[in-house]
């Protein structure tokens, strides 16, 4: 852009440039306002989360067996200590209950008192 030779035209061009600059500054302030940045970030995260959820749901519908196996594995990993404790308690109760591990073949064996 060439500089005007007329002082009045130069002043008008400077005023016009100042108005454009002030409009640009106002627009930029609006774009970088903390509330605007936060809202844009939240909207972006929400959109990304929705897309991820839709993709995951589609994958679960395609492979329900794999989904169930993953769910069971996750539950087992999360609850491994209580599950191990329950298995130990069950095994100890079974071992200490006096239940014969090899029951007699017939009632006659019980009456005779024979054991294996």
For each residue, the residues with C-beta under 8 A, 3 or more apart:
1:
2:
3: 10 13
4: 9 10 13
5: 9 10
6: 9 10
7: 10 11
8: 11 12
9: 4 5 6 12 13
10: 3 4 5 6 7 13 14
11: 7 8 14 15
12: 8 9 15 16
13: 3 4 9 10 16 17
14: 10 11 17 18
15: 11 12 18 19
16: 12 13 19 20
17: 13 14 20 21
18: 14 15 21 22
19: 15 16 22 23
20: 16 17 23 24
21: 17 18 24 25
22: 18 19 25 26
23: 19 20 26 27
24: 20 21 27 28
25: 21 22 28 29
26: 22 23 29 30
27: 23 24 30 31
28: 24 25 31 32
29: 25 26 32 33
30: 26 27 33 36
31: 27 28 36
32: 28 29 36 37
33: 29 30 36 37
34: 37 38
35: 38 39
36: 30 31 32 33 39 40
37: 32 33 34 40 41
38: 34 35 41 42
39: 35 36 42 43
40: 36 37 43 44
41: 37 38 44 45
42: 38 39 45 46
43: 39 40 46 47
44: 40 41 47 48
45: 41 42 48 49
46: 42 43 49 50
47: 43 44 50 51
48: 44 45 51 52
49: 45 46 52 53
50: 46 47 53 54
51: 47 48 54 55
52: 48 49 55 56
53: 49 50 56 57
54: 50 51 57 58
55: 51 52 58 59
56: 52 53 59 60
57: 53 54 60 61
58: 54 55 61 62
59: 55 56 62 63 67
60: 56 57 63 64 67
61: 57 58 64
62: 58 59
63: 59 60 66 67
64: 60 61 67 68
65: 68 69
66: 63 69 70
67: 59 60 63 64 70 71
68: 64 65 71 72
69: 65 66 72 73
70: 66 67 73 74
71: 67 68 74 75
72: 68 69 75 76
73: 69 70 76 77
74: 70 71 77 78
75: 71 72 78 79
76: 72 73 79 80 83
77: 73 74 80
78: 74 75
79: 75 76 82 83
80: 76 77 83 84
81: 84 85
82: 79 85 86
83: 76 79 80 86 87
84: 80 81 87 88
85: 81 82 88 89
86: 82 83 89 90
87: 83 84 90 91
88: 84 85 91 92
89: 85 86 92 93
90: 86 87 93 94
91: 87 88 94 95
92: 88 89 95 96
93: 89 90 96 97
94: 90 91 97 99
95: 91 92
96: 92 93
97: 93 94
98:
99: 94
100: 103 104
101:
102: 116
103: 100
104: 100 107 109 110 114 115 116
105: 109
106: 109 110
107: 104 110 111
108: 111 112
109: 104 105 106 112 114
110: 104 106 107 113
111: 107 108
112: 108 109
113: 110
114: 104 109
115: 104
116: 102 104
